[in-house]
Amino acid sequence: MSDATPFRTDPVTTTTDTAAPLPRRKLLLGGGVGALALVAAACGGGETGGPAATGDSTTSEGGAAGGAGQDIATAKLAASLEVLAVNTYGAALGAPLDYPPAVAEFATTARDHHQAALDAWNGLLTGLGEAAVTDPPAALNETVNSQFAEVTDVTGVAELALMLEEIAADTYLGAISAISNADALKLAASIQPIDMQHVAVLRYVMGEYPVPDTFANTEQAFAG
């Protein structure tokens, strides 16, 4: 589909950002798709509600105020990344592309995972008296808009999804060591492995080794 016209869908807004397009990778739409169907089905089989959010904190009384403020900021950042993921997967699924069924199933499952994560973060935030998060991080959203505007095929969608999943996984990993609120910590620790699973699936269907790193890292963590 190299001669197809770039498309846009509602969740992706027009920007003037000129970020460089993502590198092209080979998407395995033959044997890899059969395996993807099994992985997508497995991903969809678990609970998606996330840990209950009660707002309990493990901070000492002396550091409670500062710790709580940082935890709230982290929760809002996490929720904003989930908004971006939900919007991007939704836009991709609504795009006029010929998705193999297994790819569409994975995208749908991943979107639902991110929606459940967003709901869990917003449940925690509202339980702490904060407003629910409904907007993505502005700077990262502009980059995604620019990349999405250049997408004309399934490979481009997979590349963009991989970028978002890697950012989310690395951001969660970095947040885990800094969070003091018990519920926020449980939530971040339960979401990060799921994002890593998404990363592994996307790498596999694009012809890359799915688990190249011995240890997880925070190289692509987003600071907001």
Rosetta blueprint (number, residue, H / E / L):
1 M L
2 S L
3 D L
4 A L
5 T L
6 P L
7 F L
8 R L
9 T L
10 D L
11 P L
12 V L
13 T L
14 T L
15 T L
16 T L
17 D L
18 T L
19 A L
20 A L
21 P L
22 L L
23 P L
24 R L
25 R L
26 K L
27 L L
28 L L
29 L L
30 G L
31 G H
32 G H
33 V H
34 G H
35 A H
36 L H
37 A H
38 L H
39 V H
40 A H
41 A H
42 A H
43 C H
44 G L
45 G L
46 G L
47 E L
48 T L
49 G L
50 G L
51 P L
52 A L
53 A L
54 T L
55 G L
56 D L
57 S E
58 T L
59 T L
60 S L
61 E L
62 G L
63 G L
64 A H
65 A H
66 G H
67 G H
68 A H
69 G H
70 Q H
71 D H
72 I H
73 A H
74 T H
75 A H
76 K H
77 L H
78 A H
79 A H
80 S H
81 L H
82 E H
83 V H
84 L H
85 A H
86 V H
87 N H
88 T H
89 Y H
90 G H
91 A H
92 A H
93 L H
94 G H
95 A L
96 P L
97 L L
98 D L
99 Y L
100 P L
101 P H
102 A H
103 V H
104 A H
105 E H
106 F H
107 A H
108 T H
109 T H
110 A H
111 R H
112 D H
113 H H
114 H H
115 Q H
116 A H
117 A H
118 L H
119 D H
120 A H
121 W H
122 N H
123 G H
124 L H
125 L H
126 T H
127 G H
128 L L
129 G L
130 E L
131 A L
132 A L
133 V L
134 T L
135 D L
136 P L
137 P L
138 A H
139 A H
140 L H
141 N H
142 E H
143 T H
144 V H
145 N H
146 S H
147 Q H
148 F H
149 A H
150 E L
151 V L
152 T L
153 D L
154 V H
155 T H
156 G H
157 V H
158 A H
159 E H
160 L H
161 A H
162 L H
163 M H
164 L H
165 E H
166 E H
167 I H
168 A H
169 A H
170 D H
171 T H
172 Y H
173 L H
174 G H
175 A H
176 I H
177 S L
178 A L
179 I L
180 S L
181 N E
182 A H
183 D H
184 A H
185 L H
186 K H
187 L H
188 A H
189 A H
190 S H
191 I H
192 Q H
193 P H
194 I H
195 D H
196 M H
197 Q H
198 H H
199 V H
200 A H
201 V H
202 L H
203 R H
204 Y H
205 V H
206 M L
207 G L
208 E L
209 Y L
210 P L
211 V L
212 P L
213 D L
214 T L
215 F L
216 A L
217 N L
218 T L
219 E L
220 Q L
221 A L
222 F L
223 A L
224 G L
